[in-house]
Amino acid sequence: MQLTGAEIVIECLKEQGVDTVFGYPGGTILNVYDALYKHSDEINHILTSHEQGAAHAADGYARATGKVGVCLATSGPGATNLVTGIATAYMDSVPLVAITANVNLPLLGKDTFQEVDIAGVTMPITKHGYIVKDVTILADTIRKAFEIAKSGRPGPVLVDITKDVTANVCEYTPMQPNKPERKKAYTEEDIEKAVALIKESKKPYIYLGGGAIISGADKEVREFAKKIDAPVCDTLMGKGAFDGHDELYTGMIGMHGTKTSNFGVSECDLLIALGARFSDRVVGNPNKFASNAKILHIDIDAAEINKNIKTDASVVGDLKLVLEELNQKLEQKNNAEWTTHIKELKAKYPLKYEDSQLSCPFIMEEIDRITDGKAIITTDVGQHQMWAAQYYKYSEPRTFLSSGGLGTMGYGLGACIGAKMGRPDKICVNIAGDGCFRMNMNELATASRYNIPIIQVVINNHVLGMVRQWQTLFYDHRYSQTVLNDSVDFCMVAKGLGCEAIRVTKKEEVAPAFEKALSLGRPVLIECMIPEDDKVFPMVPAGAPISDAFDGDDLKAKEN
């Protein structure tokens, strides 16, 4: 059938099973929006307040559902406003297709109004990028974009289309999308080496990353941990792949990981990295990381092997497939002496906080209790992010959505909207600090426009909390540009943007406020006032060994 390029875009989205897109219209992409208007009963479009919000919403949708997220933007500033969201998705391996439109083909390269080489701009932060100048290749390009975005190690793909291509007509033939194959890039020898290392080990430790979520390997991970009788720690990206209530679980590893995880990994004789990339925030000093252990690294991306930490053995492949094979080949192990030691560390070094007044850890524990640990929690970046990772017990994959690799302030609200659109059955809560919330709080207008019943929690300490923590500990209390003690009233802002708002100043007000927010069935902001000098502990100084983790008690002992 003969269709315009704009109609082909919509038909290709329908082919790929896309039910929701996030975006903002403009001159060069008007033809696509006109075609979308005719299919509004098939594809739901969420008009965000800013293109960055659209990218984060598509990202949150993808992380919450496992499907490819889609965002749309016009040329020039519309396209460049997507860049931070695209980079966020790239760093955390999120499948995303960003569709932008550009000026007419004859006007490219002439500094035309709202012209930007967005494919060039985003080249370092996408798996692949296209600029489509011929309508006859448009359909195949979009199909390829989706295939690339979701295959192997997922990531964002950009498709930029000149405006005349969206108007030109060509023959379109519907096609069924290809299902990504779970390829076995590893050999039998790789598996046997892994089995041998595990059998030899007396003190194994599992270090779990985002690949366990992406591959859908949570069931296999849990079977693997039980079979080899090993404690499990995770990264921000790995949360929910292993049940946070399980007795083998020891909490997060790294800069703000638990002492148990950091000390345990430093003592183990075999560290098994599952879908993790040994980031600097996890490793600390790479020369002293897990120095008593052999390293077994299992990951789908061969480029990650030996990139940051030298391994003794590796298996390159889809984690779900690899673990299925390992679970078949391994016999039940009993490391009672080791796991008992780890349990003793857990008892000796529990997470703790000052509970005499309202604090974010207390708030997270209350939200965990009220939602029975079943909500989707999104976060921005900073102290509140770490507290949300530490004190909410995630038991299901795709329930903790946070910018791990890029550390994007302003990520959480858009992601929360996207998650709720993808998983309407879930309670969706965004945890933000007052500094982060200022960056994209305009997306509350998006939530109210569509009556998307999310809960926005603002942890307000009137400072840039994590930066202030560093200034306190390492910069002799020089609080350069981190104090936010101004007249901004977030509750009034929320009401002005069409949402309900509740302010909480005491511990006993948290549960009633949250339960009221749940009962209203509409977007609600809960502003929680906490002290400006609350700190996230434990902590490892940047570049130090993770065995140097310290907490408030250690600081007091040092001062005395």
N, C-alpha and C positions, 0 to 999 in steps of 0.2 A: 504494500500500500504506500501511497505517496504522502509523506508527512514533512512538516517543517522541522528544522533542527530543534526548536523549542519543544515541539511535540515528541520528538525522538527522545529528548532528555527525560521527559515525564514517563514515556513508555518503558524506557530502560530502568528507571527507578521502580516502576511497578514490577518489571521482570525480576528485579533483585529482592522483591518482597518488602520494599521500604514502605512503612506505614506512616512515618512521622519525619518531617524535616524542620530545621530551624534556620531562620534567615532574616534578611532585611533587603527589600527591593531597591532598585535604583535604575538609572537610565539604560545602561547597557544590558541589563538582565531582564528588562521589562517583557520581552517576548516569552521568556521562560515562565515568568509570573503569570502572564496572560494564559499560557497553556495550563499552568497549575490551577488557575481559577476554574477551568472546565473539569478538573478532576479532584475537586475539593472533597468529594464524598469518598475518594479512594486514598488520598494522601493528605494527612493532617499537617498543616503548616503552622508553626508557632513563630509569631513575629516577636523577636526579642527587642530589648531596648537599645542594644548595641551589638555590632557584629561579633565582638569578643564573647559576649554572652551566648551568641548562637554557636560558636565553636565549642565553648565549654559545655553547653547543653547537649550538643551532638556527642561530645566525649562522654558525658555522664550517662547518656542513653546507651552508648556502646558498652561502657564498663558494666552497667547494671544488667544488660540483656545478653551480652555476648554477640550481638549483631553489629553490623557496620552502621556507625552514626553518619548523618548527612547534614551539611550546612551549606547555605547559599549566600552569596554576596555579589554586589555589583563591582565595577572596576575601581581602580584608584584607591581612595581611602577605605572604601567598603572592603576591598580585598586585603589591604594591609592591616585592617582592624582584626582580621582573622589570625594574623601571624602568631600571636602569643598562644592562642588556643591550639593552633596546629603544632607548635613547638612543644606544648604541654603533652599532647597526644603522642608525639614522636618519642619523647623521652621515656614515656611509660608504656610504649608498645600498644597503643589503642587504635583499633581499626576505624578509620575515618575517611570519608570522601568529601572534600571541599570543592564545590562547584562555583566557579566565578565566571563572570563575563567580562570581555574586554572591548575596546573600541573596534570599529570596523577594520577589516584587514588592510585596506589601502592607507589607513591612518596610523598603523602601528609604526613605532619608531620615530614619530614626528612631534613628540611632546604634546600630543593631543589632550584636550580637556579630560581629566580623570584617567589618564593612561599611566599604568605602572606595569613593569615586567614582573608580574607576581610569580610566574613560574621560576624566574631567576632568583627572586627574593627568597622563595621558600625551598630552593633546591637543597640546602643543607639540612632542612628539618622535615623532609618528606621521604617516604620510601621511593616515590617516583612522582614526577610532575609532567603534565601535558599542556600544550597550547594547541587547540584544535582550530585549524584554518580551512578545513575542507569538510563539508557536511557529510560526504560519503563515508568518512572514517569515524564519524561521531559516535555511532552506536557501539562499534567495536572498542573504541577508546574508553567509553564509560564502563563497559563490561570488564575490560582489562583492569580498570582502576579498582573496581570492587574485588576482583580476584586477587590483585596484589595486596590490597588493604587487609584482607582477611587470611591470606596464606602465610605459611611459615611463621616467622616472628611478625605479628601484625604491626600496622602503623598507618599514618595518614598518607593519602594520595590527593594531589591537586589536579583538577581538570579545569583549565581556563579556556573559554570558548569566545571567539570573536563574535560581535553582535550580528554581523551579516550571516554568519553560519547558523545562528539561531533562527534567522528568517528564511534562509535558503531551503529548497525542497529536494528531497531525494527518496528513493525507495527504501522502505523499512521492512525488515522481516523479523518477526518475533523469535526469540530464542530462550531456551531454558538455561539458567545460570549454571556454570560449572561448580561442582562441590569441591572444595580444596581437599586434596589427598593428604592423608597422614603418611608422609614418606619416611622410610627407614634409611637414614643416612649412615647409620652405624653398622658395625660388623659384629659377628658372633664373638670375635676375639675381644672387642670392646666390652661386651656384656660379661664375658668370662673374667676379665680383669677386675671389673666392678664387683662381681660376686666374690672373687678371691679376697679383695681388700675388706669387704664387709665381713666375710667369715673369719679373717684374721683379727679383726678389731675386737678389743675388749671394752673400749670406751667411745663408741660412735656417737656423733651428734648430727642432727639434721638441721640444715639451714635452708629455710623455705622462702622462695621469692615469688614474684608476680607470674612467672611462667606456669606455676601450679594452678593459678586461677584461669589463665588464658587457655591452657590446654584442657581444662575441665577435669583435672586429675585429682580432685580432692578425695574421692573414694579410694583411689590407688595410693595416695600419700598416706592416708590413715591406716590402710592395710600394711603398707611398707613399714611405717613406724612401729606398729605392733609386732610385726614379724621379726624385725631386727632388734626390738626392745631398746629403742633409742629415744632420748629426749629431743624435743623439737622447739626451735626458735624460728621467728619469722621476721621479715622486713615489713615496711609499710605496705608494699604492694602485695605481699603474700597473705595478708590477714584474711581469715575466714577459710583458707584452704585446709587448715587443721583446727579442730574445735578448741577454742580458748578455754573451755572448762575441763579439758582432758588432763589427767594426772601427768602425762608426759610433756605437756606444754609448759614452756618456761618463759614465755613472753618475747618481746621484741629484742633484737640484737643491735648493737651499734651505739652511736653517740648518745641516744636517750633510751637505750635498751635496758633491760633489767640486769642487776648484778649477777643473777643466776645464769642468764644466757651468756653474758660477757665472760664471766669467770669459767663457766662450763666449757665454752668453745675454746678458751685458752688452755684448758686442761685435757681436752679430748685427744684420742689417738687417731681418730678418723673423722674428718668433717665432710659431710655429704651435702653438697650444694645442689638444690633442686630448683631449676628455673630462676636462678638468681645471678646477679652480675658483679658481685663483690664491689659495690660502690664505695666511695671514700667515706660516706656517712656510716657504713657498716664496718669497714675494715680498720679505720683509724690509721695506725702506722702499719703499712703493708709488710714491712720487714719483721714485725713482731706479731703478726696476725696468725692465730692458730699454729704457733711455732712448734708445738709438740705433736702436731697431727699430720698425717697424710691427707691429701685433698682429692676427693672424687667429685668431679663437676659434671652434672647432667644438664644440658641446655640445647635448645633448638637452633641457636645461632652459633656457628663455628667461630665467628669473630670474637665471641666472649671468652673462649677457652684460652687460658694463659694471658689474657689481656691485662688484668690487674693483679692476679695471684697465680703463681705457678702451680700447676696441678700434677698429681702423681698418676692419675688416670682420668679419662673423660669419655662420655658417651654423647655424641651429637645427634639429637633427634627429638621428636615429640615426646614430652615428658610422660604423657599418659601411656603411650606405647612402650616406652622404656620401662616404666614401673610395672606394667602388666607382665613383661618378660621377667624382670627381676623377682617379682613376687612369686612367679611360678617356679623359678630356679632356686630360690633361697629356702633354707629350712628354718624352722622356728628357733630363734636365739633367746638366751636368757642372760642378761647382763645385770643381774640383781644388785651386785655390789656397786656398779656404776650408777644405776638409776636411783638406788637408795641414797647415794652421795648427793645426787642432784636434788632429790627431795629435801635433803637436809639443808642444801643451799637455799632452796625456795623458802623453807621455814625460817632460815636465818636472815634472809634479805628480801622480805616482802616489799612490794610497792607501798608507800605510805605518804601521807600528807597531813598538813595542819588542819584539823577538823573542827576547830573552835568557831570558825566563821565560814561564810559562803565561799566556795572555791570551785574551780572547774572540775577537778577530780570528783568532788561530791556530786556535781551536776551530772557528770557522765555516768556515775554509778546509779543515780536516780533514773536517768533515761533508760539505762540498761534494764533496771528492775521493772519499770513501767511497760517497756516494749518487749520484755522477756527476751532481750538480745536478738530480736528478729527484724529490727528496723534496718533500713539502708541509711548509713551515716556518711555524709559528705563533709569535707572540711576545706577551709582555706589553709594558710601556711603559717606556722609559728608555734607558740606555746600551746594554744588550744588544740592544734593538730596533734601534738605529741600526747597531750592528756587524753584526747579522744582515742588515740591508738592504745594507750596504756590501760585505761579504766573502763572501757566498754569491751565486753567479752564477745568477740565475733565467732560465731559457730557455723556460719554458712559463707560460701564464696560469693563474691560480687555484692557484698554488703558494706564494704568500706571503700569509699572512693575519694582519693586524695592525690594531689600533685606531688609525686615523690621525686622524680628526677629533676624537673625544672624548678619546683618550689614556687608555684605561681600564686601570689596573693591575688584574691579576687576570683579564684577558680570555683569555689564551692557552691555559690548560689545558682549559677547557671547549670552546673553539674547536677544539683539537686532537682532542678526543674526537669532536666533531661531524664534523670533516673525515674522520677515520678511518672513522666509520660510513657516511659518504657515498661515500668512495673507499677501500674496503678494499684495493685493489690498490697503494696508495701507502704508502711509508714516511712516517709523520707524526711530526714532532719539534716539541716546544714549547721555545722558548728563554725563560727567565725569569730575572730578577734575584732575589736573595734577598728584597728588599723586596716585590716583586710577588707572589712565590710564596706568601708568608704569607697573602695575601688570600683565595685560593681553593684552597689546597693540599688542602682536604678532597675535591676532585674526584678525587684519586688513588684514593679509595675507590670511586668510580664506575668508574674504569678497571679496578680489580682485581675488582670485583663481576662485571663482564661479560667479564673477561679481554681487554680492548681493548689490543692491542699497540702502544701509543704509547711514545715515548721523551721523558721530561721532563728537560731539561738545566737545572740551576740554576747560574747564574753568580754565585758567592758571593764578594762582596768585603766583607761585613759592614758595608755602608753603603748608603744610598739614593744610588746612584752618580751619577745625572744631577743631582739636587739638590745633592749635594756638589760636583760639577764647577762648578756656578753659584756656590756659596758660595766655592769656591776662587778663581774668576776675578773675581767681581763683588762679593763680600761679605767680602773681606779675611779669608778662612779662618775665619769664624765658623760652626762646624758645629752649628747649632741643630737638635737632634732628628733628625739624619741618621745617627748612628752606631748600628749594630745588633749590636754586639759582645757578644752574650749567649750563653747556653748551649744555644740551640736546635740540635738535631742533625737535619738534614733527612734523612739516610740512615735514622736510627732512625724518624723520622716515616713515611717511605715504607714501611719494613718493617712498621711498626705498622698501616698502611693496606692491607697485603696486596701490596705491590709489591717487586720486586727493587731493590737500591740499590748504587751503586758511587761511591766517592769518588776524584777525580782531583786530584793536586797538582802533577804534572809534565807537560811537553809530551809526553814519550814514552808517557805512560799514556792519552792521549786516544783514539788509534786502537784499541788493544785493548779499551778500555772500550766504545766505540761498537759495535765489531764483535761483542762479547759480547752487548750489548743487542739487537742485530739478531737474533742467533742464538737468543735465549731464547723469542721468540714470545709474550711477555707484557709488561705494563707495567713499565718500568724507569726509575728516576731516576738520573741521573748528576750528582753534585754536583762542580762545578769551582771550585777555590779560586784566586782571582786577587787581585792587589794592590788595595788600597783606593783608590789614587789614579790608576789608569789613566783616561785621558780619551778621549772621542770627538772626533776631528779629521778633517777640517776643521770649523770652527765659525764661524757668523756671529752676532754679538751681536743680541739681539732689537731689531727696528726699524732696524737698520743696512742699508745696501745689500748685496746678496749679493756684490758685488765686493769687499767688505771681509773675505771669508773668510780665516781664519788657521789655522795649525796649530802644533804644538809647536815646530818650527824657528823660526817667526816670533816666538813668545814668547821663545825663548832669545836670538834676535838683538836683540829689543827690550830685554831685560834687560841685554845686553852693551853 
